[in-house]
Amino acid sequence: MSCTNKYLIEGLDRLGKDTLISGIQHKRGYHQVIHFSKPEIVEFYKPVRTDLDAIAVKREMLYGYQRASFINLFNMLTAHHAKFICNRAHLGEAVYSNLYRGYDGNYVFELEASAGVHDNPCTRLILLTEDFAVSKHFVDDGESFDITKREQEQEMFIAAFEKSMIRDKRIVCVTDRGTGGFRRKDDILAEVLDG
């Protein structure tokens, strides 16, 4: 059996991350589930500088909050006995900050390097993707950033995935290329847990 006890699940909205997380727990037992949602504007991260306009202040506060979140994530990745699953992680920061938050999120790869995550064999990074040529399974729940940018977001996720130094990583397409619907969840789970 694999030593994997930490899973980072990434990808676009509505691709089955929650279903996958449930499946992992049913097959591998209890893991703490951490959900990285949209960043908050927290007063603690308000910049000291007074020459910034309101938009720049908001951007700095979002960045401060996110940076602290991912420093904490990478510290947890190096804790050998911790068992957890992240519903979203640092790849989303590299995508969404560049598209929607007004700052460069590629700093997460510097944090990744300084934390030494490439030396941790017990972390698996999974990127869920869809095949836009045939997919018919996406349903807009109104919670996504901008559904017209789904293909661009996925391309950016793939680029971030390739840039990540985590050794154990895999891209899993959730689209059944024959029907355009979702693949069977057991098949997706088997692909994620294989190895």
Buried (B, 14 or more C-beta within 10 A) or exposed (E): EEEBBBBBBBBBBBBBBEBBBBBBBEEBEEBEBBEBEEBEBEEEBBBEEEEBEEEBBBBBBBBBBBBBBBBEBBEBBBEEEBBBBBBBBBBBBBBBBBBEBBBEBEBBBEBBEEBEBEEBEBBBBBBBBBBEEBBEBBEEEEEBBEBEBBEEBBEBBBEBBEEBBBEBBEBBBBBBEEEBEBBEBEEBBEBBBEE
